[in-house]
Amino acid sequence: MTKISILGCGWLGLPLAKVLVKNGFSVKGSTTTQDKIDVLKQSGIEPFLFALNPENIQGNAISFLEHSEVLIINIPPKLR
C-alpha cells in the first residue's frame, strides 16, 4: 500500500486525502488547528498537528514523514 503524507489538509488537501483513503491509500494529514484532528481521524486519515513557520517547525516532522513514499504540499496562497 502506498503511504502518502499531505502537508495541509485544508480546503484542497482534505478532499484529496479523503479520495486517496477511499481508493486504498494510507494517508497522513497535517493541520494547524487542534479542532481539525477529529475530522481527519473520522475520515480515516492519520492526523498530525503541524505548522511551518519562518523561524521554526512546530510538530513532529519525522513521524509525519516516516514511511511515506509521497509528500503532497498544500500551502495557502495568502501565506507567501
Biopython code that builds the backbone (N, CA, C, O; Angstrom):
import numpy as np
from Bio.PDB.StructureBuilder import StructureBuilder

atoms = [
    (1, "MET", "N", (0.839, -1.174, 0.000)),
    (1, "MET", "CA", (0.000, 0.000, 0.000)),
    (1, "MET", "C", (0.887, 1.242, 0.000)),
    (1, "MET", "O", (1.802, 1.349, 0.816)),
    (2, "THR", "N", (0.627, 2.162, -0.893)),
    (2, "THR", "CA", (1.381, 3.409, -0.954)),
    (2, "THR", "C", (0.993, 4.293, 0.219)),
    (2, "THR", "O", (-0.190, 4.468, 0.512)),
    (3, "LYS", "N", (1.993, 4.846, 0.885)),
    (3, "LYS", "CA", (1.769, 5.722, 2.028)),
    (3, "LYS", "C", (2.046, 7.158, 1.611)),
    (3, "LYS", "O", (3.105, 7.471, 1.065)),
    (4, "ILE", "N", (1.079, 8.020, 1.877)),
    (4, "ILE", "CA", (1.135, 9.411, 1.429)),
    (4, "ILE", "C", (0.994, 10.345, 2.615)),
    (4, "ILE", "O", (0.144, 10.123, 3.478)),
    (5, "SER", "N", (1.812, 11.387, 2.674)),
    (5, "SER", "CA", (1.666, 12.460, 3.659)),
    (5, "SER", "C", (1.196, 13.705, 2.922)),
    (5, "SER", "O", (1.744, 14.071, 1.882)),
    (6, "ILE", "N", (0.176, 14.350, 3.475)),
    (6, "ILE", "CA", (-0.333, 15.588, 2.894)),
    (6, "ILE", "C", (-0.119, 16.704, 3.912)),
    (6, "ILE", "O", (-0.735, 16.722, 4.977)),
    (7, "LEU", "N", (0.763, 17.629, 3.561)),
    (7, "LEU", "CA", (1.047, 18.780, 4.405)),
    (7, "LEU", "C", (0.005, 19.843, 4.073)),
    (7, "LEU", "O", (0.086, 20.512, 3.043)),
    (8, "GLY", "N", (-0.963, 19.985, 4.953)),
    (8, "GLY", "CA", (-2.025, 20.964, 4.740)),
    (8, "GLY", "C", (-3.324, 20.315, 4.299)),
    (8, "GLY", "O", (-3.601, 20.215, 3.104)),
    (9, "CYS", "N", (-4.118, 19.877, 5.261)),
    (9, "CYS", "CA", (-5.425, 19.273, 4.954)),
    (9, "CYS", "C", (-6.521, 20.310, 5.148)),
    (9, "CYS", "O", (-7.377, 20.183, 6.024)),
    (10, "GLY", "N", (-6.473, 21.329, 4.318)),
    (10, "GLY", "CA", (-7.485, 22.386, 4.336)),
    (10, "GLY", "C", (-8.490, 22.183, 3.219)),
    (10, "GLY", "O", (-8.898, 21.055, 2.944)),
    (11, "TRP", "N", (-8.888, 23.265, 2.578)),
    (11, "TRP", "CA", (-9.947, 23.212, 1.566)),
    (11, "TRP", "C", (-9.575, 22.339, 0.365)),
    (11, "TRP", "O", (-10.465, 21.798, -0.291)),
    (12, "LEU", "N", (-8.302, 22.190, 0.068)),
    (12, "LEU", "CA", (-7.865, 21.332, -1.035)),
    (12, "LEU", "C", (-7.341, 19.987, -0.532)),
    (12, "LEU", "O", (-7.683, 18.942, -1.084)),
    (13, "GLY", "N", (-6.527, 20.012, 0.492)),
    (13, "GLY", "CA", (-5.887, 18.798, 0.983)),
    (13, "GLY", "C", (-6.836, 17.783, 1.600)),
    (13, "GLY", "O", (-6.644, 16.578, 1.431)),
    (14, "LEU", "N", (-7.862, 18.251, 2.316)),
    (14, "LEU", "CA", (-8.785, 17.319, 2.960)),
    (14, "LEU", "C", (-9.598, 16.522, 1.943)),
    (14, "LEU", "O", (-9.655, 15.298, 2.057)),
    (15, "PRO", "N", (-10.227, 17.155, 0.955)),
    (15, "PRO", "CA", (-10.942, 16.352, -0.046)),
    (15, "PRO", "C", (-10.016, 15.399, -0.807)),
    (15, "PRO", "O", (-10.410, 14.278, -1.128)),
    (16, "LEU", "N", (-8.805, 15.833, -1.090)),
    (16, "LEU", "CA", (-7.832, 14.974, -1.760)),
    (16, "LEU", "C", (-7.505, 13.770, -0.884)),
    (16, "LEU", "O", (-7.475, 12.638, -1.368)),
    (17, "ALA", "N", (-7.263, 14.007, 0.393)),
    (17, "ALA", "CA", (-6.947, 12.920, 1.325)),
    (17, "ALA", "C", (-8.097, 11.918, 1.417)),
    (17, "ALA", "O", (-7.866, 10.709, 1.446)),
    (18, "LYS", "N", (-9.319, 12.412, 1.463)),
    (18, "LYS", "CA", (-10.494, 11.532, 1.537)),
    (18, "LYS", "C", (-10.589, 10.625, 0.308)),
    (18, "LYS", "O", (-10.894, 9.439, 0.433)),
    (19, "VAL", "N", (-10.332, 11.175, -0.861)),
    (19, "VAL", "CA", (-10.366, 10.376, -2.096)),
    (19, "VAL", "C", (-9.255, 9.331, -2.076)),
    (19, "VAL", "O", (-9.473, 8.186, -2.473)),
    (20, "LEU", "N", (-8.085, 9.712, -1.624)),
    (20, "LEU", "CA", (-6.972, 8.768, -1.568)),
    (20, "LEU", "C", (-7.268, 7.625, -0.594)),
    (20, "LEU", "O", (-6.988, 6.465, -0.899)),
    (21, "VAL", "N", (-7.832, 7.944, 0.572)),
    (21, "VAL", "CA", (-8.199, 6.903, 1.541)),
    (21, "VAL", "C", (-9.252, 5.976, 0.926)),
    (21, "VAL", "O", (-9.165, 4.755, 1.054)),
    (22, "LYS", "N", (-10.235, 6.562, 0.265)),
    (22, "LYS", "CA", (-11.302, 5.775, -0.372)),
    (22, "LYS", "C", (-10.742, 4.820, -1.423)),
    (22, "LYS", "O", (-11.310, 3.756, -1.668)),
    (23, "ASN", "N", (-9.632, 5.204, -2.038)),
    (23, "ASN", "CA", (-9.008, 4.379, -3.075)),
    (23, "ASN", "C", (-7.907, 3.467, -2.523)),
    (23, "ASN", "O", (-7.117, 2.912, -3.287)),
    (24, "GLY", "N", (-7.859, 3.317, -1.205)),
    (24, "GLY", "CA", (-6.974, 2.334, -0.600)),
    (24, "GLY", "C", (-5.594, 2.797, -0.187)),
    (24, "GLY", "O", (-4.761, 1.971, 0.188)),
    (25, "PHE", "N", (-5.325, 4.085, -0.242)),
    (25, "PHE", "CA", (-4.018, 4.589, 0.170)),
    (25, "PHE", "C", (-4.006, 4.844, 1.678)),
    (25, "PHE", "O", (-5.038, 5.148, 2.276)),
    (26, "SER", "N", (-2.833, 4.717, 2.275)),
    (26, "SER", "CA", (-2.624, 5.088, 3.671)),
    (26, "SER", "C", (-2.215, 6.562, 3.669)),
    (26, "SER", "O", (-1.235, 6.939, 3.028)),
    (27, "VAL", "N", (-2.972, 7.389, 4.391)),
    (27, "VAL", "CA", (-2.748, 8.839, 4.326)),
    (27, "VAL", "C", (-2.508, 9.424, 5.718)),
    (27, "VAL", "O", (-3.253, 9.167, 6.663)),
    (28, "LYS", "N", (-1.440, 10.220, 5.806)),
    (28, "LYS", "CA", (-1.178, 11.054, 6.972)),
    (28, "LYS", "C", (-1.502, 12.476, 6.550)),
    (28, "LYS", "O", (-1.129, 12.903, 5.458)),
    (29, "GLY", "N", (-2.193, 13.210, 7.409)),
    (29, "GLY", "CA", (-2.550, 14.579, 7.068)),
    (29, "GLY", "C", (-2.207, 15.538, 8.178)),
    (29, "GLY", "O", (-2.359, 15.221, 9.358)),
    (30, "SER", "N", (-1.742, 16.715, 7.799)),
    (30, "SER", "CA", (-1.407, 17.712, 8.812)),
    (30, "SER", "C", (-2.451, 18.818, 8.842)),
    (30, "SER", "O", (-3.095, 19.135, 7.842)),
    (31, "THR", "N", (-2.586, 19.383, 10.020)),
    (31, "THR", "CA", (-3.439, 20.538, 10.239)),
    (31, "THR", "C", (-2.748, 21.448, 11.243)),
    (31, "THR", "O", (-1.911, 20.997, 12.025)),
    (32, "THR", "N", (-3.093, 22.705, 11.220)),
    (32, "THR", "CA", (-2.511, 23.650, 12.175)),
    (32, "THR", "C", (-3.454, 23.907, 13.344)),
    (32, "THR", "O", (-3.112, 24.651, 14.263)),
    (33, "THR", "N", (-4.645, 23.295, 13.319)),
    (33, "THR", "CA", (-5.618, 23.521, 14.384)),
    (33, "THR", "C", (-6.021, 22.219, 15.064)),
    (33, "THR", "O", (-6.287, 21.214, 14.405)),
    (34, "GLN", "N", (-6.061, 22.253, 16.385)),
    (34, "GLN", "CA", (-6.453, 21.095, 17.188)),
    (34, "GLN", "C", (-7.872, 20.632, 16.842)),
    (34, "GLN", "O", (-8.157, 19.434, 16.867)),
    (35, "ASP", "N", (-8.756, 21.571, 16.522)),
    (35, "ASP", "CA", (-10.151, 21.247, 16.221)),
    (35, "ASP", "C", (-10.302, 20.302, 15.034)),
    (35, "ASP", "O", (-11.285, 19.566, 14.953)),
    (36, "LYS", "N", (-9.361, 20.313, 14.131)),
    (36, "LYS", "CA", (-9.480, 19.507, 12.917)),
    (36, "LYS", "C", (-8.946, 18.081, 13.080)),
    (36, "LYS", "O", (-9.126, 17.250, 12.189)),
    (37, "ILE", "N", (-8.302, 17.797, 14.191)),
    (37, "ILE", "CA", (-7.739, 16.463, 14.427)),
    (37, "ILE", "C", (-8.824, 15.394, 14.328)),
    (37, "ILE", "O", (-8.629, 14.379, 13.660)),
    (38, "ASP", "N", (-9.964, 15.608, 14.985)),
    (38, "ASP", "CA", (-11.051, 14.625, 14.949)),
    (38, "ASP", "C", (-11.642, 14.472, 13.555)),
    (38, "ASP", "O", (-12.032, 13.369, 13.171)),
    (39, "VAL", "N", (-11.716, 15.547, 12.799)),
    (39, "VAL", "CA", (-12.226, 15.487, 11.422)),
    (39, "VAL", "C", (-11.344, 14.573, 10.584)),
    (39, "VAL", "O", (-11.846, 13.756, 9.812)),
    (40, "LEU", "N", (-10.040, 14.708, 10.733)),
    (40, "LEU", "CA", (-9.111, 13.862, 9.988)),
    (40, "LEU", "C", (-9.255, 12.397, 10.408)),
    (40, "LEU", "O", (-9.324, 11.508, 9.561)),
    (41, "LYS", "N", (-9.300, 12.154, 11.714)),
    (41, "LYS", "CA", (-9.455, 10.785, 12.212)),
    (41, "LYS", "C", (-10.716, 10.132, 11.665)),
    (41, "LYS", "O", (-10.680, 8.991, 11.205)),
    (42, "GLN", "N", (-11.826, 10.854, 11.716)),
    (42, "GLN", "CA", (-13.110, 10.321, 11.249)),
    (42, "GLN", "C", (-13.097, 10.025, 9.758)),
    (42, "GLN", "O", (-13.908, 9.234, 9.275)),
    (43, "SER", "N", (-12.193, 10.648, 9.030)),
    (43, "SER", "CA", (-12.081, 10.436, 7.583)),
    (43, "SER", "C", (-11.088, 9.339, 7.237)),
    (43, "SER", "O", (-10.848, 9.071, 6.060)),
    (44, "GLY", "N", (-10.502, 8.694, 8.258)),
    (44, "GLY", "CA", (-9.539, 7.623, 8.009)),
    (44, "GLY", "C", (-8.132, 8.116, 7.736)),
    (44, "GLY", "O", (-7.297, 7.378, 7.214)),
    (45, "ILE", "N", (-7.874, 9.361, 8.091)),
    (45, "ILE", "CA", (-6.578, 9.998, 7.867)),
    (45, "ILE", "C", (-5.831, 10.043, 9.204)),
    (45, "ILE", "O", (-6.409, 10.430, 10.220)),
    (46, "GLU", "N", (-4.560, 9.653, 9.211)),
    (46, "GLU", "CA", (-3.769, 9.741, 10.432)),
    (46, "GLU", "C", (-3.384, 11.209, 10.641)),
    (46, "GLU", "O", (-2.626, 11.769, 9.849)),
    (47, "PRO", "N", (-3.902, 11.834, 11.704)),
    (47, "PRO", "CA", (-3.715, 13.287, 11.861)),
    (47, "PRO", "C", (-2.412, 13.673, 12.559)),
    (47, "PRO", "O", (-1.907, 12.958, 13.424)),
    (48, "PHE", "N", (-1.888, 14.830, 12.151)),
    (48, "PHE", "CA", (-0.709, 15.413, 12.782)),
    (48, "PHE", "C", (-0.944, 16.904, 12.941)),
    (48, "PHE", "O", (-1.342, 17.585, 11.996)),
    (49, "LEU", "N", (-0.694, 17.407, 14.143)),
    (49, "LEU", "CA", (-0.736, 18.835, 14.398)),
    (49, "LEU", "C", (0.648, 19.361, 14.032)),
    (49, "LEU", "O", (1.646, 19.012, 14.662)),
    (50, "PHE", "N", (0.693, 20.205, 13.005)),
    (50, "PHE", "CA", (1.964, 20.537, 12.383)),
    (50, "PHE", "C", (1.874, 21.923, 11.759)),
    (50, "PHE", "O", (0.875, 22.248, 11.118)),
    (51, "ALA", "N", (2.893, 22.732, 11.935)),
    (51, "ALA", "CA", (2.919, 24.064, 11.323)),
    (51, "ALA", "C", (4.340, 24.429, 10.915)),
    (51, "ALA", "O", (5.295, 24.187, 11.652)),
    (52, "LEU", "N", (4.460, 25.010, 9.740)),
    (52, "LEU", "CA", (5.742, 25.535, 9.261)),
    (52, "LEU", "C", (5.727, 27.042, 9.454)),
    (52, "LEU", "O", (4.827, 27.728, 8.969)),
    (53, "ASN", "N", (6.710, 27.548, 10.152)),
    (53, "ASN", "CA", (6.839, 28.987, 10.377)),
    (53, "ASN", "C", (8.192, 29.430, 9.843)),
    (53, "ASN", "O", (9.100, 28.610, 9.707)),
    (54, "PRO", "N", (8.338, 30.700, 9.543)),
    (54, "PRO", "CA", (9.632, 31.169, 9.029)),
    (54, "PRO", "C", (10.802, 30.859, 9.970)),
    (54, "PRO", "O", (11.922, 30.626, 9.516)),
    (55, "GLU", "N", (10.538, 30.856, 11.279)),
    (55, "GLU", "CA", (11.627, 30.647, 12.228)),
    (55, "GLU", "C", (11.747, 29.222, 12.755)),
    (55, "GLU", "O", (12.784, 28.868, 13.315)),
    (56, "ASN", "N", (10.695, 28.377, 12.588)),
    (56, "ASN", "CA", (10.788, 27.011, 13.094)),
    (56, "ASN", "C", (9.686, 26.113, 12.537)),
    (56, "ASN", "O", (8.812, 26.550, 11.788)),
    (57, "ILE", "N", (9.761, 24.854, 12.927)),
    (57, "ILE", "CA", (8.729, 23.870, 12.600)),
    (57, "ILE", "C", (8.087, 23.449, 13.903)),
    (57, "ILE", "O", (8.782, 23.074, 14.847)),
    (58, "GLN", "N", (6.765, 23.507, 13.966)),
    (58, "GLN", "CA", (6.039, 23.074, 15.156)),
    (58, "GLN", "C", (5.381, 21.742, 14.841)),
    (58, "GLN", "O", (4.582, 21.644, 13.909)),
    (59, "GLY", "N", (5.711, 20.728, 15.608)),
    (59, "GLY", "CA", (5.149, 19.403, 15.385)),
    (59, "GLY", "C", (6.258, 18.412, 15.113)),
    (59, "GLY", "O", (7.431, 18.773, 15.014)),
    (60, "ASN", "N", (5.868, 17.161, 14.995)),
    (60, "ASN", "CA", (6.840, 16.094, 14.813)),
    (60, "ASN", "C", (6.997, 15.762, 13.323)),
    (60, "ASN", "O", (6.291, 14.905, 12.792)),
    (61, "ALA", "N", (7.917, 16.442, 12.670)),
    (61, "ALA", "CA", (8.138, 16.262, 11.235)),
    (61, "ALA", "C", (8.624, 14.855, 10.907)),
    (61, "ALA", "O", (8.279, 14.314, 9.857)),
    (62, "ILE", "N", (9.400, 14.270, 11.769)),
    (62, "ILE", "CA", (9.931, 12.936, 11.499)),
    (62, "ILE", "C", (8.811, 11.906, 11.454)),
    (62, "ILE", "O", (8.751, 11.099, 10.527)),
    (63, "SER", "N", (7.926, 11.924, 12.441)),
    (63, "SER", "CA", (6.800, 10.983, 12.446)),
    (63, "SER", "C", (5.862, 11.229, 11.275)),
    (63, "SER", "O", (5.333, 10.287, 10.684)),
    (64, "PHE", "N", (5.661, 12.494, 10.943)),
    (64, "PHE", "CA", (4.776, 12.848, 9.837)),
    (64, "PHE", "C", (5.285, 12.287, 8.508)),
    (64, "PHE", "O", (4.501, 11.811, 7.686)),
    (65, "LEU", "N", (6.579, 12.345, 8.309)),
    (65, "LEU", "CA", (7.164, 11.905, 7.034)),
    (65, "LEU", "C", (7.610, 10.439, 7.025)),
    (65, "LEU", "O", (7.812, 9.858, 5.959)),
    (66, "GLU", "N", (7.760, 9.849, 8.193)),
    (66, "GLU", "CA", (8.274, 8.485, 8.311)),
    (66, "GLU", "C", (7.426, 7.488, 7.525)),
    (66, "GLU", "O", (6.201, 7.461, 7.652)),
    (67, "HIS", "N", (8.085, 6.677, 6.721)),
    (67, "HIS", "CA", (7.489, 5.615, 5.907)),
    (67, "HIS", "C", (6.642, 6.123, 4.739)),
    (67, "HIS", "O", (6.069, 5.317, 4.005)),
    (68, "SER", "N", (6.550, 7.428, 4.553)),
    (68, "SER", "CA", (5.770, 7.955, 3.427)),
    (68, "SER", "C", (6.582, 7.849, 2.150)),
    (68, "SER", "O", (7.788, 8.097, 2.132)),
    (69, "GLU", "N", (5.895, 7.477, 1.089)),
    (69, "GLU", "CA", (6.530, 7.381, -0.222)),
    (69, "GLU", "C", (6.265, 8.617, -1.064)),
    (69, "GLU", "O", (6.990, 8.902, -2.017)),
    (70, "VAL", "N", (5.212, 9.353, -0.699)),
    (70, "VAL", "CA", (4.805, 10.548, -1.443)),
    (70, "VAL", "C", (4.502, 11.656, -0.442)),
    (70, "VAL", "O", (3.896, 11.408, 0.600)),
    (71, "LEU", "N", (4.924, 12.875, -0.756)),
    (71, "LEU", "CA", (4.586, 14.052, 0.040)),
    (71, "LEU", "C", (3.879, 15.039, -0.871)),
    (71, "LEU", "O", (4.405, 15.429, -1.913)),
    (72, "ILE", "N", (2.677, 15.438, -0.467)),
    (72, "ILE", "CA", (1.914, 16.459, -1.193)),
    (72, "ILE", "C", (1.876, 17.688, -0.299)),
    (72, "ILE", "O", (1.504, 17.600, 0.871)),
    (73, "ILE", "N", (2.265, 18.845, -0.853)),
    (73, "ILE", "CA", (2.325, 20.086, -0.081)),
    (73, "ILE", "C", (1.239, 21.039, -0.578)),
    (73, "ILE", "O", (1.196, 21.401, -1.754)),
    (74, "ASN", "N", (0.370, 21.434, 0.343)),
    (74, "ASN", "CA", (-0.693, 22.418, 0.054)),
    (74, "ASN", "C", (-0.446, 23.648, 0.898)),
    (74, "ASN", "O", (-0.705, 23.637, 2.102)),
    (75, "ILE", "N", (0.047, 24.700, 0.292)),
    (75, "ILE", "CA", (0.326, 25.935, 1.011)),
    (75, "ILE", "C", (-0.647, 27.004, 0.527)),
    (75, "ILE", "O", (-0.668, 27.326, -0.661)),
    (76, "PRO", "N", (-1.457, 27.561, 1.436)),
    (76, "PRO", "CA", (-2.411, 28.575, 1.018)),
    (76, "PRO", "C", (-1.701, 29.773, 0.397)),
    (76, "PRO", "O", (-0.638, 30.178, 0.869)),
    (77, "PRO", "N", (-2.288, 30.348, -0.667)),
    (77, "PRO", "CA", (-1.663, 31.492, -1.348)),
    (77, "PRO", "C", (-1.417, 32.672, -0.432)),
    (77, "PRO", "O", (-0.459, 33.417, -0.638)),
    (78, "LYS", "N", (-2.260, 32.864, 0.582)),
    (78, "LYS", "CA", (-2.087, 34.025, 1.445)),
    (78, "LYS", "C", (-0.869, 33.932, 2.363)),
    (78, "LYS", "O", (-0.498, 34.929, 2.983)),
    (79, "LEU", "N", (-0.237, 32.758, 2.466)),
    (79, "LEU", "CA", (0.915, 32.582, 3.335)),
    (79, "LEU", "C", (2.236, 32.668, 2.592)),
    (79, "LEU", "O", (3.114, 31.834, 2.813)),
    (80, "ARG", "N", (2.396, 33.624, 1.745)),
    (80, "ARG", "CA", (3.623, 33.750, 0.953)),
    (80, "ARG", "C", (4.785, 34.190, 1.769)),
    (80, "ARG", "O", (5.887, 34.342, 1.242)),
]
sb = StructureBuilder()
sb.init_structure("model")
sb.init_model(0)
sb.init_chain("A")
sb.init_seg("    ")
for serial, (resi, resn, name, xyz) in enumerate(atoms, 1):
    if name == "N":
        sb.init_residue(resn, " ", resi, " ")
    sb.init_atom(name, np.array(xyz, "f"), 0.0, 1.0, " ", f" {name:<3s}", serial, name[0])
structure = sb.get_structure()
